[in-house]
Amino acid sequence: MTRGCRHRMSGFRYRLAAGVVLLGLVGCQTVSVEEELTSLNRRMGPLPAALQASESASLAQDAQPRVAELLAAPLTQTGAVELVLIHSPAWQAMLSSGLASINEAQQAGRLSNPVFAYERMRSVDERELARMLSVGVLDILLWPQRRAQATALSEAARWQLADNAIKEITSVRNAWVSAVAAEQRLGYARDVLLSAEASAELARRMQAAGNFNRLAQIRQQLFESQARAELAAAEQERLARRESLIRHLGLDERQAAELRLPDTLPGLPAERITPERIAERVLTDRVDVALAEARFQAAARGEGLTRVTSLIDLEYTRRRDTVTQASGDVERISGGEWEIVLPIFDLGELRRGAASRRAIAAANDLQATLRAASSHLRESYAQYRNSLAVAELYLREVIPLRKQASEETLLRYNAMLIGVFELLADAREQRNLVMQSISAQEQFWLAEAGLQAAMLGQPVQGSVWRAGAATVSSEPGH
């Protein structure tokens, strides 16, 4: 239709039609899904698996051999992240939602399609055919500004996707750490219960033989009851942490039954994150700063567009009519019409005010993000450093010293200086310190994951861990 009419257009009409076609072709430019995922992978740093967006069930089916391989052995933290990237439906939902937001942002930079209308009317004496082609003139005039705003919106959507991806991977790492720590605590809780049962049984026998008073026997029985309650709590914690990890990994019922975790948390790393490495990431390629900057740019450009579009809208329609008389004579009429929205009842001041406030809010959010970036890194690094110091303290000093104290207690028991219940109490105290050591290691690995996220620009609120009171007394049983 356009080519058939082009030879009849001249002057402004021809230039208008050529401009619509040219801008339409330029507006069709877009970025492929593969390029978006490559960009996302670059912004997030190295990952254990390449990012892929699921278009059908084939991606999940292709990943099944690797999923089975990962589940065949105790799942490591890196393996958990890889499993999420290749298998988790929640991860794919997050990716698809983010890519959809990018497409929607790009759509804002497209020109509105021209509208073609065809009208046919017939009377006794004549028949009339009308053909109309309408284009939004203001859309064409403001297209460079709209494209610039769309670019800023697309960039914001990309950084938001990176932000969500970092948050999800950090959650998976934390879920793995918590699940393994819960498994480790459960094992020690079982050991404590075995000790409590032996102590309580011995106390009952000695009390029945008249060699133990009733109060001491009740204390041993109470400790056994407390150990059973703590074991039940540890079992529930283990179940909850394991199921949380299963949900993050996206495992079905069969795969969940196959999931195995390491018996203990990894040892403390030999290579530490240094302050120099932190300092260079304060304002370099941070997701939170880039996201705030892109949102500010989009809001600022949107404010400029709103100042124009809130006042006026302009549309041009090219019309060509053919009127056929009953006598067979044909009359052709052509022309154009302009449609202008008159700002009479709505002057657009509310739209302009809202756009202005959004731009001001985005500018202040950018400043707040810039000022908070280094603070988040300092807090995360302090949490990392202090939790590492506490974990090392338990592993290098507290636990070895407590072991030495237990050895001395055993020597005193062999010399018949103390009784069996003092020996059992000492063993329980040692296990309590081991439980605190597990918690200290767990807090370190959670802090390490939080610091890795903070370095990329995803601040994670850390918790201050307080070690439980542990008394290393010279007299066991006190």
N, C-alpha and C positions, 0 to 999 in steps of 0.2 A: 504493500500500500504506500509506504513512504517513498520507494523508488519510483512508483508510478506517478506520484504527485510532484516529485522534486523538480521536473522540467518546467512546471507551471509556477514555481515559486521564484521570486526575485528579491533582491535587496535585503531588507530586514528579515523577511520570512525565510529565505534560504540560509542566511547566517544563523538564524535561530535554530533551524532544523539541524544544520551541520554541528552546531554547538551541543545540542542535545545528544546527538549520536556520539560525538567525541567524548563528552563528559561521562556518558553512560559506559563507554568502553573503559575509560580510566577508572571509573568507580567500581568496576567489576574486579579490580585487582584485589587479591586476598592472600593469606598465608596458609599453607597446607598444615594439616594436623601433624605431620612428621616434623616440619620445621618448628612448630610450636613446642613439641615435646623435646626436640633437640635444644631449643632455647631454655626450656625449663630445666633440663638436665644440667646445662651449663651453669645456670644460676644456683642450683642446689649443690653443686660439687659432685665428686665421684660417688656412684651408687653401686651396689652389688649386682644390679641387673638393669638393662636398658628399659627406659620408660616406653610403654606401649598402651595405646588406647584401644579398648575392645570394641570392635564393630559388630561382632557376632559371637556365637559360642565357640568358634574355632580357636580363639586365643586361649581360652581356658582349657580346651582339649589339648592343645599343643604343649601347654605347660605341665600337664599331668605327670610325665616322666620325671621332670625336675622336682615337682612337688613330692612325689614318692621317694626320690633320692634324699631330699632334705628331711623327710619324716622317718627315714630308715635309721637315722643316727640321732643321738641327743642334739636337739636344736640349739644352735648358737645364736648370739644376738644378731650377728651379720646374716645368718640364715633366716632369722625371723623377718628381718627387713626385706630380704630377697623374696621370701614367701608372700609377703604383702604385695610387693610390686608385681608379681606374676600371677597371683591367685585371688587376692581379696576383692570381692564384689564392692565393698564399701570404698576401697581405693579407686576402683574403676568408676564408681558413681561420682566421686569427688573430681576425678579427672574430666569426665564427660561434662559435669556441671561447669567446671572452670572453662573448658573449651567452648561450651555454649555461651558463657558470658563474654568471651572474647569475640565470638561471632556476632553477638548482639551489639557489642560496642562498635564493631566494624560496620554494622548495618546503619548506624547513625550517620556515617559519612557517605552513604549512597544517595544518589538523586532519586526523587520520587518518579515512578514510571509515568509517562504521558498517558492521558486518558483519551481513548477514541470512542466516539458516540455515533451511532447510526440511527437515523430516524426515517420512517416511511409512512406517508399519509396519503390517503386517496379520497377523492370526492367524486361527484357525478361528472364534473367537467375536467378535472385534472388529477394528476398524480405527482406528488412531491417527494423527493429523496434528499435527505440532509446528512452530510458527513461533517463531523467536528473532531478536531484534534486539539486537546488542551494541555498546556504545560505550565508548571509553576515557575514564573519568572523569578520570583524572589529566591526560590530554591537554587536556581542556576546562578544568580548573582552572588549568593552567599555560600556557594558550594566549597570554595577554598577554605572558608572559616569552618564549615561543618566538617570537612575532611580533617582539618587540624584538630578539632575537638575530638573526632572519632579516633584519631591516632593516640591522643592522650588517654581517652577512655579505654582503648585497647591495651595500652601499656599498663594502665592501672589494673585491668583485669588479669593481665599476665603476672604481674607482681602479686596480686591477690591469690592466684593459683599457686604460685611458689610459696607464699605464706602458708596456705592451707596444707600443701604437701609437706613442708618442713614440720608443721604442727603434727600431722598424722604420723610421720616417721618417728618423731620424738616420742609420741604416745606409745608406739609399738616398742621402742627401745625400753621405755619405762615399764611397760607391761611385762616385758620379758624379765627385766631385773627383779621386779616385784614377785613374779611367779617363781623364779628360781630361789629367791630368798625365802619365800614361804615354804617351798619344798625343804630347804635346809633347816629352817626352824622347826618344821614338823618332825624331822628326824631326831633333833635334840629333845623335843618335847616327849617323844616316845621313850628316850633314854631316861629322862627325868622321872617318868611314870614308873618305869621298871625299878628304878632306885627307890621310889616312894613305896611301891608295893612290897619290896623286900624289907624295907625298914619297918613298915606297918605290921607285916606278918611276924617279924622278929619281936616287935614290941608286944604283940598279942600273946605270943608264946611265953615271953619272959614275964609278962604281967600275970598270966595264968599260973606260972610256976612260983609266983610270989617274989620274983627278983626285980620287979619294975613297978613303980607306983602308977596309979591310975592317971594322974595328970600328965605324966610323960607319955603314956600310951595314947592318950587322947590327942596330944600334940602330933604324934607320928601319924595317927589316923587322919587328922585334919590336913596334914601335908599331903597325904595320899589323895584326899578328896580334891584339894586344890590342884594337884597335878593332873587329875582326870579332867577337871574343868578347863585347865590350860591346854590340855591335849585336844579337847573338843573344839576350843577356840582356834587352835592351830590348824586343825583339819578343815574347819570352815573357812579360815583365811586362805589356806592352800587351794580349796575348791574355788573360792571367789576369784583369786588372782589367776588361777589357771583358766577359768572360763572367760575372764576378761581378755586374756591373751588369745584364746581360741576365737573370740569374736573379732578381735583386731586382725587375726590372720585369715579370717573368712573360711574356717574349716567346717566341713560337714560332720555328721555324727561319726561316720567311719574314720575319717581323718583325725578327728578329735581323740578317738580311742587309740590311734597309733602315735599320737604326739608324746614324745619323751623329752625331758629336760635334763640338763646337767645336775648332778647331785649337789654341787656347790657353785657359788659365784666365782668368776674369774679372779685370778690374783691381781694385785695392784699393778698398774702398768709401770714399766721401767722408764719409758719416755713420757715426760710430763709436758703439759701445755705451759709455755713460758709467758711472762708478762709482755715480752717483745711481740710475740705472735698476737696477743690480745690487742696491743696498741695499734697495730697496723690494720686491724679490722674495725676500728671505731666508726669510721665513716666510709669504708670501702665496700662497695657492692652489698650493702645491707638491704634486706628486703623491706624492713619497716620504713627506712628513709626513702627508698625508691618508690614505694607504694604511696607514701604521703606526698612526695613530689609529683607523681603522676596524677593523683587526685586533685592537687592544687592546680596543675596545668589545665585539667579538664574543667574544673569549676570556673577558672578565670576565663577560659575561652567560651564556656557556656554563658557566662554573664554578658560578654560582648554580643553574642548572638541574640540573647533575650532582649537586649536593648532595642534591637531592630524588629525582631519578629513579634514582640509584644505590642508594637504600634501599628504595624501595617502588614498586609499580605497581598500579593500581586499575582494574577494569573492571566495568561493570554490564551485565547481560543481561536483557532483558524477554522473557518466554516466555508463549506461549499455545498450549495443547493442546486438540484436539478429539478425543474418543473416541466412536466409533459402535459400539454393541453389535449383535450379530446380530439382536436383537429389534427393532432400529430406534431404540432410545433413544440420545439424544445427550447426552454429558456434556462440558462445557467447563471447562477448568482454566486459570487464569492466575496469573502470579506473576513474581517476579524473582529473580536471583541475583547475588551479588557475588564477584568473583575478586580476590584479593589475593596478590601475590608476597611470600613471607616471606623476609626476609634471614637465612638460616640458614647456608648453605654459602659464600655470597659476600656479604660485608658491603659491598662497593662501595668499600672504601678505596683500591684501586688506581685505579679510575676517578676518584675525587675527587682523589687525588694527582696524576694525570696532568693533569686539568683545572686544578688549582691551579698546576702548573709551567708549563703553557701560558700561563696568565694572567700569571704572573711574567715569563716570557720575552717576551711581547708588550709588557708595560710597560717592560721594559728596552730592547727594540728601539725603542720609541717614543722613549725618552730618548736613545738612541744616534743615532737619525735626526735628532732636534731639534738635538743638539749638532754633528752632522756636516754639517748643511744649509749653514750659513754657510761652513764650511771647504771644501766642494765648490765653492761659488760662487767663493770667493777663488782656489782653485786653477785653476778653469776660466777665470776672468777674467785671471789672471796669464798663463796659457798663451795666451790670446787677445791680450793686450796685448804680450807679448814676441814672439810670432810675427809680429804686425803690425809691430813695430819692426824685426825682422830683415828681413822682406820689403821694407819701405820702404828700409832701408839698402842692400839690393842694387839696388833699382830707381833710387834717387835718387843714390847715391854710388858703390857698387862698380862697377856696370856702366858708368856714364858715365866714371869714371876709367879703367877698363880699356880703354874705347874710345879715350880720349885717348892711352893708352900705346900702343895698336896703331897709331894714326895716326903717332905719333912713330917707331915701329919702321919703318913703311912709308917715312917720309922718310929714315931712315938707310939703308934698303935701296936707295932710289932714288939716294942719294948714294954707293952702293957701299961703305958702311962695314960692312955685314953681308951675309951670304949668304942664299940662298933658304931654307936649312933653318932658320935663325934666324927668318925671317919665318913659315914654316909652324909652327914651335914656338910662336910668339906667338899665331897664330890658334887653335891647339889650346888654349892656356891660356885664351884669351877664351871659347871654347866651354865649357870646364869651369866657368868662373864662371857662364855662362848656365845650365848644368844645375843648379848649386847655387841659382841664383835661382829656377828653376822649383820646386825642392824646397821653398824657403822659402815661396813662394806657396801651394804645396799644403798645407804645414803650417798656414798661416794659415787657409785655408778649412776645414780639418779642425777647427782650434781654434774657429772661429766656429760651426760646427755643434754642437760639443760644448758651447759656452757657451749656445747657444739651448736645448739639451736640459737643461742644468743649471739654467737659469732656470725651467724648467717642473717641475723636480724629478726629472730622470733623470740622475744623475751619470754622466759618461763618463770613463773612465780615459784621461788624455792621456799622450802620450809626449813626452819632452824631445828636441827636435831639435838636433843638433849639426852645424854647418856643417863641411864638409870643408876641410882646409887649402888655402888658395889663396895662392899667392906672386905678388906683383906686383913683379917685380924690374926693376931698371934695365937689366939686361943680358939680353936674350932668349936663350933656349937654355941658360941655367944651370939 
